[in-house]
Amino acid sequence: MSCVINRILAQPRHHVVVEGNPDVIDVLKLNRDSNGCLFHIRHGVVSCKRHSKISVGCAVDSNQLACTGVEVPALSIEHLEHAHELAFDTLVMDIEGGEYDVLRENADRLPHLTVAIIEFHPTLIGEASTNQLFHLLSQAGFRKIDEMLTVQAWVRS
């Protein structure tokens, strides 16, 4: 997905991919380089917390924040923007239930975004928490324009 996104960007070097699973980093780099893409890869999770851990399962899509597991760097959006000299305007996120914490921790950052494409996981975070996120996005001036299965596209109204 990172390569597809990178190829449609007007400024492909202004694309930062954050990956928590350390076992995926080398594959992500190989895929980026093999496809001539220009995105930056950061190992970690988007979080304002000082320390984070993820569970690392056999299936790549089962990784999620956990109390036990592999410790990974916690990277705030402010840190990422400063480190890459960027001001993010788009968020693409599939983090196995972590969307609740990221959106809640960064509610003040939502007005700076124009697009958010998010895979929601109501089976992991619950319907009530998922509905809270929909309300949070709406309150920040977003409207849902499309969805496929559990992935939704939101744009600033």
C-alpha positions as CSV (number, residue, x, y, z in Angstrom):
1,M,0.0,0.0,0.0
2,S,2.9,2.4,0.8
3,C,4.2,2.0,-2.8
4,V,0.8,2.7,-4.3
5,I,0.4,5.8,-2.2
6,N,3.9,7.0,-2.9
7,R,3.5,6.7,-6.7
8,I,0.5,9.0,-6.7
9,L,2.0,11.8,-4.6
10,A,3.2,15.0,-6.2
11,Q,6.0,15.0,-3.6
12,P,6.8,11.4,-2.9
13,R,9.7,12.3,-0.5
14,H,7.1,13.9,1.7
15,H,5.7,10.5,2.7
16,V,6.6,8.9,6.0
17,V,5.6,5.3,6.8
18,V,5.6,4.2,10.4
19,E,5.9,0.4,11.0
20,G,5.8,-1.1,14.5
21,N,6.8,-4.7,13.6
22,P,10.6,-4.9,13.5
23,D,10.3,-8.1,11.3
24,V,8.6,-6.1,8.6
25,I,11.1,-3.2,8.3
26,D,13.6,-5.0,5.9
27,V,10.8,-6.2,3.7
28,L,9.3,-2.7,3.6
29,K,12.7,-1.3,2.6
30,L,13.2,-3.9,-0.1
31,N,9.7,-3.3,-1.5
32,R,10.2,0.5,-1.5
33,D,13.6,0.2,-3.2
34,S,12.6,-2.4,-5.7
35,N,9.7,-0.3,-6.8
36,G,11.6,3.0,-7.0
37,C,9.6,4.6,-4.3
38,L,10.9,7.5,-2.1
39,F,9.0,7.3,1.2
40,H,10.8,7.3,4.5
41,I,10.4,4.4,6.9
42,R,10.4,4.9,10.6
43,H,10.3,1.9,13.0
44,G,7.9,2.6,15.9
45,V,4.3,3.4,16.7
46,V,2.6,6.7,16.6
47,S,2.1,7.5,20.3
48,C,2.5,10.2,22.8
49,K,3.5,7.6,25.4
50,R,7.1,7.2,26.4
51,H,7.2,3.4,25.8
52,S,5.2,1.1,23.6
53,K,5.1,-2.6,23.0
54,I,3.4,-4.6,20.2
55,S,2.4,-8.2,20.1
56,V,4.1,-9.8,17.2
57,G,2.1,-12.7,15.8
58,C,2.8,-15.1,12.9
59,A,0.4,-13.2,10.7
60,V,1.7,-9.7,9.9
61,D,-1.9,-8.3,10.3
62,S,-2.2,-9.5,13.9
63,N,0.4,-7.1,15.4
64,Q,-1.1,-4.6,17.8
65,L,-0.2,-2.5,20.8
66,A,0.0,-4.7,23.9
67,C,1.1,-4.8,27.5
68,T,3.7,-7.4,26.7
69,G,5.7,-8.1,23.6
70,V,8.4,-6.4,21.6
71,E,9.3,-2.9,22.8
72,V,9.2,-0.3,20.0
73,P,9.9,3.4,19.8
74,A,7.0,5.7,20.5
75,L,6.9,8.5,18.0
76,S,4.7,11.5,18.4
77,I,3.3,13.2,15.3
78,E,5.2,16.4,16.4
79,H,8.4,14.4,16.5
80,L,7.9,12.9,13.1
81,E,7.0,16.3,11.5
82,H,10.1,17.9,13.1
83,A,12.4,15.1,12.1
84,H,11.2,15.1,8.5
85,E,10.7,18.9,8.3
86,L,7.0,18.3,7.2
87,A,3.6,19.3,8.2
88,F,1.4,16.3,7.6
89,D,-2.0,16.8,5.9
90,T,-3.0,13.2,5.3
91,L,-3.3,10.2,7.6
92,V,-3.5,6.6,6.3
93,M,-3.9,4.2,9.2
94,D,-4.4,0.4,9.7
95,I,-3.1,-0.4,13.2
96,E,-5.3,-3.2,14.5
97,G,-7.3,-1.3,17.1
98,G,-4.7,1.3,17.8
99,E,-6.7,3.8,15.8
100,Y,-8.6,4.6,19.0
101,D,-5.5,5.8,21.0
102,V,-3.9,7.6,18.0
103,L,-7.0,9.6,17.1
104,R,-7.9,10.4,20.8
105,E,-4.3,11.4,21.6
106,N,-4.1,13.6,18.5
107,A,-7.5,15.1,18.4
108,D,-5.9,18.6,18.3
109,R,-4.0,17.6,15.2
110,L,-7.1,16.6,13.2
111,P,-7.9,20.1,12.0
112,H,-4.5,20.2,10.3
113,L,-5.4,17.2,8.1
114,T,-7.4,17.3,4.9
115,V,-7.7,13.5,4.4
116,A,-7.9,10.5,6.7
117,I,-8.1,6.9,5.4
118,I,-8.5,4.6,8.3
119,E,-9.3,0.9,8.8
120,F,-11.5,0.8,11.9
121,H,-11.6,-2.3,14.1
122,P,-14.9,-2.3,16.0
123,T,-14.4,-6.0,16.9
124,L,-11.2,-5.0,18.8
125,I,-12.1,-1.7,20.2
126,G,-15.9,-2.0,20.4
127,E,-18.8,-0.3,18.6
128,A,-19.0,2.5,21.2
129,S,-15.4,3.4,20.8
130,T,-15.6,3.2,17.1
131,N,-18.6,5.6,17.2
132,Q,-16.7,7.9,19.4
133,L,-14.0,8.1,16.7
134,F,-16.6,8.8,14.0
135,H,-17.9,11.6,16.2
136,L,-14.4,13.0,16.8
137,L,-13.7,13.1,13.1
138,S,-17.1,14.8,12.4
139,Q,-16.4,17.4,15.1
140,A,-13.0,18.1,13.5
141,G,-14.8,19.0,10.3
142,F,-14.5,15.7,8.4
143,R,-17.1,13.9,6.5
144,K,-17.0,10.3,5.3
145,I,-17.0,10.1,1.6
146,D,-16.4,6.4,1.0
147,E,-15.9,3.0,2.7
148,M,-15.0,-0.5,1.7
149,L,-15.5,-3.2,4.4
150,T,-13.8,-1.7,7.5
151,V,-11.8,1.0,5.7
152,Q,-13.3,4.5,5.5
153,A,-12.2,7.7,3.7
154,W,-12.8,11.0,5.4
155,V,-12.2,14.5,4.0
156,R,-12.4,17.9,5.4
157,S,-15.9,19.4,4.7
